[in-house]
Amino acid sequence: MPNVADLGAAIARHPNKVAAVFLGFDLWFDVLATGKVGSKMFKAGGLPAEPDEPDSTVQIPLPVVGRDIVVAVDITLPPDGFRIAP
């Protein structure tokens, strides 16, 4: 049964830069409960927003781990499952 430590190890050994992790509900809940999840602003196209974006730019906060790995729930995965997206 994968846990937060297993997810961290899988991210660390992934051959490409990880952009997002898709987590089953229970693992997503566990990751959010670690206190290590931050928030980062993204704009259209899924691009990280820069601090000096014009006020007219729509920005959405998304949960991230590390500097910019987006954490998303995927209810089609098993509760403790995960998928890593480069």
ABEGO torsion letter per residue (X at the ends): XBBAAAAAAAAAABABBBABBBBBAAAAAAAAAAGABBBBBBBBGGBBBBAABBAABBBBBBBBBEAABBBBBBAABBAABBBBBX
